[in-house]
Amino acid sequence: MLVSYNNDYEKITMGFLSYISDLKEPARIEEELKWYNSQDNRQIFLWQSEETGNLIGFIGVEEDDELVLVRHIAVDPSFRNEGL
């Protein structure tokens, strides 16, 4: 189930962003999270397991009038290769 980002999910979202190869440094991760939060057309969604209730995936998108661009996507390593 997709869950919209809110500040309660900041640390878990930063963890998902850290899985992205060019976002390893904490300062860079914080910068990217601020980037998403700075515009209404940028959104973060988290994937919540219906079985466990755990947040196990992340997708960051940027929208405009004609398209939705997937900027980032990450899945918790322990849930990879399971068809999510």
Backbone hydrogen bonds in HBPLUS format (Angstrom, degrees):
<---DONOR---> <-ACCEPTOR-->    atom                        ^
c    i                          cat <-CA-CA->   ^        H-A-AA   ^      H-
h    n   atom  resd res      DA  || num        DHA   H-A  angle D-A-AA Bond
n    s   type  num  typ     dist DA aas  dist angle  dist       angle   num
A0048-GLN N   A0001-MET O   2.84 MM  47  5.25 173.9  1.84 153.7 155.7     1
A0003-VAL N   A0046-LEU O   2.75 MM  43  5.09 152.3  1.82 152.5 160.8     2
A0046-LEU N   A0003-VAL O   2.78 MM  43  5.09 164.3  1.81 151.6 157.0     3
A0005-TYR N   A0044-ILE O   2.99 MM  39  5.35 151.5  2.08 155.6 146.9     4
A0009-TYR N   A0006-ASN O   2.87 MM   3  5.74 162.6  1.90 129.6 134.6     5
A0010-GLU N   A0007-ASN O   3.20 MM   3  5.12 162.6  2.23 111.2 110.5     6
A0013-THR N   A0009-TYR O   2.89 MM   4  5.94 156.2  1.94 155.1 162.6     7
A0014-MET N   A0010-GLU O   2.88 MM   4  6.13 154.9  1.94 150.6 157.7     8
A0015-GLY N   A0011-LYS O   2.97 MM   4  6.24 147.0  2.08 142.1 151.3     9
A0016-PHE N   A0012-ILE O   3.00 MM   4  6.38 152.8  2.07 146.1 152.6    10
A0017-LEU N   A0013-THR O   2.90 MM   4  6.20 160.8  1.93 152.6 158.1    11
A0018-SER N   A0014-MET O   3.00 MM   4  6.19 138.7  2.17 139.0 149.6    12
A0018-SER N   A0015-GLY O   3.17 MM   3  5.11 125.7  2.48  91.9 105.8    13
A0019-TYR N   A0016-PHE O   3.06 MM   3  5.47 154.5  2.12 110.0 117.7    14
A0020-ILE N   A0017-LEU O   3.07 MM   3  5.56 161.1  2.10 114.3 120.3    15
A0023-LEU N   A0020-ILE O   2.93 MM   3  5.45 161.3  1.97 128.1 130.6    16
A0028-ARG N   A0025-GLU O   3.02 MM   3  5.26 119.9  2.39 105.0 119.9    17
A0029-ILE N   A0025-GLU O   3.02 MM   4  6.34 152.2  2.10 154.7 163.5    18
A0030-GLU N   A0026-PRO O   2.96 MM   4  6.20 162.3  1.99 152.3 156.3    19
A0031-GLU N   A0027-ALA O   3.01 MM   4  6.19 153.4  2.08 141.5 149.0    20
A0032-GLU N   A0028-ARG O   3.02 MM   4  6.25 153.0  2.10 143.4 150.0    21
A0033-LEU N   A0029-ILE O   2.98 MM   4  6.26 158.0  2.03 152.0 157.9    22
A0034-LYS N   A0030-GLU O   2.95 MM   4  6.19 156.8  2.01 148.6 154.9    23
A0035-TRP N   A0031-GLU O   2.94 MM   4  6.17 146.9  2.05 141.2 150.9    24
A0036-TYR N   A0032-GLU O   3.09 MM   4  6.45 156.0  2.15 149.5 153.9    25
A0037-ASN N   A0033-LEU O   3.10 MM   4  6.37 155.4  2.17 144.8 151.7    26
A0038-SER N   A0034-LYS O   2.96 MM   4  5.98 117.6  2.36 143.0 157.7    27
A0038-SER N   A0035-TRP O   3.30 MM   3  5.26 151.5  2.38  98.7 107.0    28
A0042-ARG N   A0039-GLN O   3.38 MM   3  5.70 162.5  2.41 111.3 112.8    29
A0063-GLU N   A0041-ASN O   2.74 MM  22  5.14 165.4  1.76 156.4 161.7    30
A0043-GLN N   A0061-VAL O   2.87 MM  18  5.37 161.3  1.91 147.6 153.7    31
A0061-VAL N   A0043-GLN O   2.83 MM  18  5.37 164.9  1.86 159.5 164.6    32
A0045-PHE N   A0059-ILE O   2.85 MM  14  5.33 164.3  1.88 161.1 166.3    33
A0059-ILE N   A0045-PHE O   2.89 MM  14  5.33 150.4  1.98 159.0 159.2    34
A0047-TRP N   A0057-GLY O   2.84 MM  10  4.64 161.8  1.88 116.4 120.9    35
A0056-ILE N   A0047-TRP O   2.79 MM   9  5.74 157.2  1.84 167.8 175.8    36
A0049-SER N   A0054-ASN O   2.80 MM   5  5.43 162.6  1.83 167.2 163.5    37
A0053-GLY N   A0049-SER O   2.77 MM   4  4.96 141.4  1.92 129.3 141.3    38
A0076-ASP N   A0056-ILE O   2.87 MM  20  5.21 171.9  1.88 145.2 147.5    39
A0058-PHE N   A0074-ALA O   2.82 MM  16  5.19 149.5  1.91 161.1 160.8    40
A0074-ALA N   A0058-PHE O   2.98 MM  16  5.19 159.0  2.03 142.2 144.0    41
A0060-GLY N   A0072-HIS O   2.84 MM  12  4.93 164.4  1.87 138.1 140.7    42
A0071-ARG N   A0060-GLY O   2.75 MM  11  5.41 146.7  1.86 147.2 157.3    43
A0072-HIS N   A0060-GLY O   3.26 MM  12  4.93 160.9  2.30 130.0 133.1    44
A0062-GLU N   A0069-LEU O   2.87 MM   7  5.16 150.7  1.95 144.5 154.3    45
A0069-LEU N   A0062-GLU O   2.78 MM   7  5.16 173.9  1.78 161.0 159.0    46
A0064-ASP N   A0067-LEU O   2.99 MM   3  5.59 154.5  2.05 166.9 167.0    47
A0079-PHE N   A0076-ASP O   2.83 MM   3  5.53 164.7  1.85 128.6 133.9    48
A0080-ARG N   A0077-PRO O   3.37 MM   3  5.24 168.8  2.38 103.5 106.7    49
